[in-house]
Amino acid sequence: MRQIVLDTETTGLDPALGHRVIEIGALEIANRQATGATYHVYLNPEREIDAGAVQVHGLTNEFLADKPRFADIAREFLEFVQEAELVIHNAPFDVGFLNAELAKLEQGPVKRYCTVLDTLKLAKQLHPGQKNNLDALCRRYEIDNSGRAFHGALLDAQLLAEVYLAMTRGQESLGIDVATPAETQAAILVRRGALRVLRADATERAAHGAYLAGMAEECGEAPAW
């Protein structure tokens, strides 16, 4: 399966208020292995960035002034994600912004091009009642996020890829043989090798006989074994 782990940064919190995507970071996973293919771009939003958003991601209008518009990169972005499964933390947020950008170009929505997996929803199922933001999940799965001074789309996508693979990793084999319904206990013993039988010697048999005799005298009757 081809998957694209994706994150965005934006000018604010609500595309319905005209906020725009200003950074896209994504990396490719195939058969649960990172392929090394990435997609990363900064975008000129053609509007002011909220001060609160700047505090989160550190991107300013001055920095983005000479960057391409979403319309300039839409084709290459869609080619990168085409027919993949997008893996996104809190997917409704990022997909909502991407859909708004695509709608401006009459090319949306995202579901025309790929499917979406929300890792926040998955994390809440696995860890109900706990913090499940990306930093909390990194701590839970012992993933180093010490370089995350600001939210950055590509860095966050890389961390999310590690978190996602850790959350969905199957139990490793512990070397325990489990019989199939058709297997009998005898077949299992043959497969594992015959059990070694240690027989009691004369001294041990005599001690056991004396023990049983003592029990018979104490109970007033012979034991059943």
Number of C-alpha atoms within 10 A of each C-alpha: 8 17 25 29 29 27 29 25 26 25 25 19 16 13 19 10 8 14 21 26 22 26 23 23 22 29 25 26 22 12 9 15 12 18 12 8 11 18 16 15 17 22 24 21 22 13 11 13 18 15 12 12 17 18 12 14 17 15 21 18 19 9 12 17 14 11 16 15 17 24 12 11 12 15 11 11 16 15 10 17 23 18 16 19 20 27 26 26 25 17 19 12 15 20 19 16 23 20 18 22 23 18 13 11 12 10 16 15 16 21 14 10 16 16 15 18 17 14 22 19 15 17 21 14 10 13 12 10 8 11 13 20 14 19 18 13 23 19 12 14 13 12 16 12 15 8 8 12 10 14 19 20 23 23 18 23 25 22 20 24 26 19 23 22 13 16 16 12 10 8 6 6 7 6 6 6 9 8 11 8 6 7 10 11 10 10 12 15 11 11 9 10 9 10 8 6 6 6 8 10 8 9 9 11 12 12 11 13 12 12 11 16 15 14 14 14 11 10 10 9 10 13 12 6 4
